[in-house]
Amino acid sequence: MALFHLGRCDATPAALSFMERNKVDVLHLLTRYRNGDWGKLDAEDIEANVNAVAYGSRILASYEYNGEKLWIITEANRS
């Protein structure tokens, strides 16, 4: 079940290259993110995300593939 609205989805050229290089399924990754699987975050960032979902702040996630990181960020206004 989706925890929040993703808003507009954009990707930088570097992110697109990363996903192609690592054969990342974008739809699967966004579904994980939207459902509260925020990858490798510390406890403080996870708590911030839980509060962000409840109160409308910025949400972020960090996923690792082959030693590289990919960040997803949803702005507070969900734009």
C-alpha positions as CSV (number, residue, x, y, z in Angstrom):
1,M,0.0,0.0,0.0
2,A,1.3,3.4,-1.0
3,L,2.3,5.6,2.0
4,F,2.4,8.9,0.0
5,H,2.0,10.5,-3.5
6,L,5.2,10.5,-5.4
7,G,4.5,13.7,-7.3
8,R,6.4,14.4,-10.5
9,C,9.2,11.9,-11.2
10,D,12.4,13.3,-12.8
11,A,15.8,11.7,-13.1
12,T,19.2,13.3,-13.7
13,P,21.3,12.0,-16.5
14,A,23.6,10.4,-13.9
15,A,20.7,8.6,-12.3
16,L,19.5,7.3,-15.6
17,S,23.0,6.1,-16.4
18,F,23.2,4.5,-13.0
19,M,19.9,2.6,-13.5
20,E,20.9,1.4,-16.9
21,R,24.3,0.3,-15.8
22,N,22.9,-1.6,-12.8
23,K,19.8,-2.9,-14.6
24,V,17.5,-1.2,-12.0
25,D,13.8,-1.7,-12.6
26,V,12.5,1.8,-12.1
27,L,8.9,0.9,-11.4
28,H,10.0,-1.7,-8.9
29,L,12.3,0.7,-7.1
30,L,9.6,3.5,-7.0
31,T,7.1,1.0,-5.6
32,R,9.5,0.0,-2.9
33,Y,10.1,3.7,-2.1
34,R,6.5,4.6,-2.0
35,N,5.7,1.7,0.2
36,G,8.3,2.7,2.9
37,D,11.3,0.7,1.9
38,W,13.9,3.5,2.0
39,G,17.0,1.4,1.4
40,K,20.0,2.1,3.5
41,L,19.3,5.0,5.8
42,D,20.3,5.6,9.4
43,A,17.8,5.5,12.2
44,E,17.5,9.3,12.2
45,D,16.6,9.5,8.5
46,I,14.1,6.7,8.8
47,E,12.4,8.5,11.7
48,A,12.4,11.7,9.7
49,N,10.7,9.8,6.8
50,V,8.0,8.4,9.1
51,N,7.3,11.9,10.3
52,A,7.5,13.3,6.8
53,V,4.8,10.8,5.6
54,A,2.6,11.8,8.5
55,Y,3.2,15.6,8.3
56,G,4.1,16.4,4.8
57,S,7.9,17.0,4.9
58,R,10.6,15.9,2.5
59,I,11.2,12.1,2.1
60,L,14.4,10.5,0.9
61,A,15.8,7.1,0.2
62,S,19.2,5.7,-0.6
63,Y,19.7,2.4,-2.5
64,E,23.0,0.7,-3.2
65,Y,23.8,-1.3,-6.3
66,N,27.3,-2.7,-6.9
67,G,28.8,-0.3,-4.4
68,E,27.2,2.8,-5.8
69,K,24.3,4.8,-4.3
70,L,21.1,6.1,-5.9
71,W,19.1,8.7,-4.0
72,I,15.4,9.3,-4.4
73,I,13.9,12.5,-2.9
74,T,10.3,13.6,-2.7
75,E,9.9,17.3,-1.9
76,A,7.6,18.4,0.9
77,N,5.0,19.7,-1.5
78,R,5.2,16.4,-3.4
79,S,6.2,18.2,-6.6
